[in-house]
Amino acid sequence: MKRLWLIQAVGNAALFWCAFTWLGIRDSKTLQLVETALLGLVILVPWLWLQDGTMAFCSDRSQGLWGGFRRGAKTLAIFSAVVILFGLLFWALGKLEAPLMTAGERTASWLTFHLRKPFKPASWSRGYLALLWAVKWIVLPVVMLPVAAGAASEGVRGLKRGPSKVFCVQYLVALAVGYYLPGWLMHWVPNVESTGAQVMSFAVRFSIAYVLMVSTWLSLAFFSAARKG
């Protein structure tokens, strides 16, 4: 488990640094655009394999850590397809924010007109956006993460895997610990004056946040791999 945590921590840090550097590459010419796309794949494929191998190991620890990554190499194509589908659905749901705000205004207007009672458009818009947030950040991951774990361990046969009975609760705890708590740490600015103290504060907060995110992701990988029942 310690080796897997170190692989995730070092591997993700290195690949994210490569991705950050990749964003600064010029792509004004066709050749540069092609080179940028190829370099992007060189970064993306190892990252996908890292997550794929992790989930494959979490699904069947009897094969050993490197056995999990060897298994992940065999299921990388179907696992990548699941990740791409998840990304597209997440992106598409994000595009619904503006239409839902308009829908909230129209709903309030319709209710006000027919019920002869004032309804606040902002309240309805917030309600629709809250529902969208729940679908985007809770329903979609709860459904897709076990599918991704199944694809990593069993390939196409694992696509039918569903979440365990307690996975939703486990995911909500992980969302709070691995997303909101690190976000709060990074946005929290202690009242220190010297530049050295500010740099030290940032380094400590960033390190704690990164440890929390990596640990939470590994926990989710294990939770996702649990069989439905």
Wavefront OBJ file of the C-alpha trace (Angstrom):
o trace
v 0.000 0.000 0.000
v 2.858 2.374 0.796
v 4.472 1.652 -2.573
v 1.210 2.348 -4.376
v 0.788 5.625 -2.488
v 4.328 6.684 -3.422
v 3.767 5.713 -7.060
v 0.570 7.763 -7.148
v 2.117 10.752 -5.373
v 5.302 10.881 -7.468
v 3.655 9.806 -10.729
v 0.820 12.318 -10.567
v 3.148 15.131 -9.526
v 5.545 14.414 -12.393
v 2.778 14.077 -14.987
v 0.950 17.187 -13.804
v 4.215 19.123 -14.027
v 4.670 17.810 -17.578
v 1.096 18.828 -18.407
v 1.675 22.312 -16.995
v 4.834 22.638 -19.119
v 2.944 21.281 -22.135
v 0.415 24.105 -21.889
v 3.210 26.601 -22.597
v 4.262 24.989 -25.891
v 3.603 27.112 -28.959
v 1.114 25.734 -31.476
v 0.748 28.553 -33.988
v 1.924 26.419 -36.929
v 0.543 23.118 -38.209
v 3.717 21.178 -37.394
v 3.826 22.660 -33.909
v 0.167 21.731 -33.430
v 0.875 18.122 -34.421
v 3.902 17.980 -32.103
v 1.834 19.435 -29.271
v -0.891 16.832 -29.799
v 1.638 13.979 -29.808
v 3.323 15.266 -26.657
v -0.087 15.547 -25.049
v -0.689 11.860 -25.748
v 2.748 11.017 -24.334
v 1.618 12.642 -21.075
v -2.004 11.467 -21.091
v -1.417 7.763 -21.793
v 0.947 7.184 -18.806
v -1.480 9.072 -16.550
v -4.358 6.876 -17.701
v -2.234 3.754 -17.174
v -1.319 4.951 -13.679
v -4.987 5.232 -12.707
v -5.938 2.074 -14.625
v -3.260 -0.021 -12.939
v -4.200 1.401 -9.544
v -7.856 0.429 -9.968
v -6.930 -2.994 -11.340
v -4.764 -3.657 -8.268
v -7.494 -2.403 -5.927
v -9.977 -4.783 -7.572
v -7.716 -7.825 -7.104
v -4.824 -7.394 -4.707
v -3.887 -11.072 -4.928
v -2.110 -10.419 -8.236
v 0.342 -8.032 -6.596
v 1.071 -4.417 -7.389
v 2.970 -4.953 -10.639
v 0.475 -7.609 -11.645
v -2.203 -4.962 -11.314
v -0.329 -2.619 -13.608
v 0.267 -5.402 -16.125
v -3.449 -6.089 -16.044
v -4.068 -2.376 -16.455
v -1.958 -2.295 -19.601
v -4.264 -4.924 -21.141
v -7.457 -3.005 -20.252
v -6.086 0.473 -20.954
v -8.161 1.032 -24.104
v -11.551 0.318 -22.516
v -10.574 2.137 -19.322
v -9.567 5.195 -21.374
v -12.912 5.091 -23.175
v -14.732 5.163 -19.820
v -12.630 8.099 -18.623
v -13.264 10.015 -21.866
v -17.013 9.328 -21.577
v -16.961 10.585 -17.997
v -15.126 13.737 -19.073
v -17.581 14.413 -21.896
v -20.605 13.932 -19.635
v -19.049 16.172 -16.962
v -18.364 18.845 -19.594
v -21.878 18.556 -21.059
v -23.472 18.955 -17.635
v -21.418 22.099 -17.079
v -22.935 23.564 -20.242
v -26.407 23.335 -18.666
v -25.787 26.064 -16.097
v -26.942 28.985 -18.265
v -30.074 27.189 -19.608
v -31.056 26.173 -16.072
v -30.730 29.739 -14.814
v -33.058 30.828 -17.623
v -35.395 27.938 -16.757
v -35.478 29.137 -13.152
v -36.516 32.622 -14.240
v -39.228 31.250 -16.518
v -40.506 28.884 -13.829
v -40.827 31.732 -11.345
v -42.562 33.884 -13.944
v -45.009 31.102 -14.844
v -45.839 30.370 -11.195
v -46.258 34.058 -10.404
v -48.631 34.519 -13.331
v -50.774 31.430 -12.696
v -50.812 31.334 -8.891
v -51.033 35.124 -8.433
v -48.263 34.934 -5.880
v -44.731 36.307 -6.294
v -41.938 33.772 -6.718
v -38.293 34.780 -6.732
v -36.497 33.807 -9.966
v -33.166 33.647 -8.127
v -34.485 31.000 -5.734
v -35.635 28.746 -8.561
v -32.377 29.244 -10.443
v -30.383 28.314 -7.355
v -32.556 25.237 -6.903
v -31.981 24.061 -10.455
v -28.239 24.736 -10.172
v -28.104 22.812 -6.891
v -29.760 19.844 -8.612
v -27.269 20.113 -11.465
v -24.385 20.230 -8.986
v -25.661 17.060 -7.308
v -25.893 15.234 -10.633
v -22.494 16.497 -11.800
v -20.478 15.996 -8.629
v -22.309 13.116 -6.900
v -24.552 11.026 -9.171
v -22.190 10.894 -12.159
v -19.038 9.922 -10.181
v -20.945 7.420 -8.024
v -22.156 5.686 -11.185
v -18.979 5.988 -13.271
v -16.229 5.202 -10.754
v -17.302 1.559 -10.210
v -17.644 1.198 -13.990
v -14.079 2.486 -14.386
v -12.868 0.050 -11.710
v -14.643 -2.807 -13.481
v -13.154 -1.809 -16.830
v -9.671 -1.688 -15.284
v -9.922 -5.173 -13.804
v -12.119 -7.055 -16.263
v -12.198 -4.997 -19.449
v -15.523 -4.988 -21.303
v -17.070 -7.501 -18.876
v -16.530 -5.068 -16.009
v -18.643 -2.324 -17.570
v -21.736 -3.741 -15.853
v -20.284 -3.209 -12.387
v -22.420 -1.069 -10.111
v -21.666 0.730 -6.832
v -21.812 -1.060 -3.501
v -24.526 -0.143 -1.012
v -22.276 2.157 0.999
v -20.302 3.671 -1.878
v -22.393 6.842 -2.039
v -21.617 7.619 1.614
v -17.951 6.759 1.109
v -17.818 9.035 -1.921
v -19.417 11.971 -0.058
v -16.848 11.683 2.735
v -14.061 11.469 0.153
v -15.438 14.524 -1.662
v -15.302 16.550 1.540
v -11.835 15.328 2.602
v -10.160 15.185 -0.798
v -11.723 18.178 -2.548
v -13.253 20.760 -0.235
v -10.714 20.493 2.587
v -7.689 20.894 0.252
v -9.492 23.772 -1.461
v -10.057 25.459 1.884
v -6.409 24.969 2.823
v -5.188 26.538 -0.424
v -7.520 29.537 -0.144
v -6.787 30.093 3.547
v -4.184 32.826 3.974
v -2.673 32.949 7.494
v -1.893 36.348 8.943
v 1.875 36.338 8.424
v 3.888 39.310 7.232
v 7.349 38.166 6.126
v 7.859 36.710 2.657
v 9.680 33.694 4.072
v 6.782 32.881 6.396
v 4.293 33.239 3.537
v 6.309 30.883 1.329
v 6.642 28.381 4.171
v 2.920 28.612 4.892
v 2.068 27.964 1.239
v 4.473 25.029 1.030
v 3.027 23.395 4.157
v -0.595 23.971 3.094
v 0.086 22.693 -0.419
v 1.853 19.592 0.899
v -1.003 18.756 3.272
v -3.565 19.342 0.517
v -1.658 17.109 -1.915
v -1.322 14.312 0.639
v -5.060 14.517 1.318
v -5.926 14.386 -2.392
v -3.670 11.425 -3.152
v -4.846 9.506 -0.077
v -8.484 10.225 -0.887
v -8.080 9.108 -4.483
v -6.557 5.804 -3.365
v -9.417 5.331 -0.914
v -11.918 5.967 -3.702
v -10.116 3.465 -5.910
v -10.518 0.786 -3.230
v -14.136 1.763 -2.534
v -14.963 1.742 -6.262
v -13.531 -1.747 -6.636
v -15.897 -3.200 -4.022
v -18.452 -5.545 -5.534
v -22.090 -4.546 -5.559
v -23.946 -6.165 -2.751
l 1 2 3 4 5 6 7 8 9 10 11 12 13 14 15 16 17 18 19 20 21 22 23 24 25 26 27 28 29 30 31 32 33 34 35 36 37 38 39 40 41 42 43 44 45 46 47 48 49 50 51 52 53 54 55 56 57 58 59 60 61 62 63 64 65 66 67 68 69 70 71 72 73 74 75 76 77 78 79 80 81 82 83 84 85 86 87 88 89 90 91 92 93 94 95 96 97 98 99 100 101 102 103 104 105 106 107 108 109 110 111 112 113 114 115 116 117 118 119 120 121 122 123 124 125 126 127 128 129 130 131 132 133 134 135 136 137 138 139 140 141 142 143 144 145 146 147 148 149 150 151 152 153 154 155 156 157 158 159 160 161 162 163 164 165 166 167 168 169 170 171 172 173 174 175 176 177 178 179 180 181 182 183 184 185 186 187 188 189 190 191 192 193 194 195 196 197 198 199 200 201 202 203 204 205 206 207 208 209 210 211 212 213 214 215 216 217 218 219 220 221 222 223 224 225 226 227 228 229
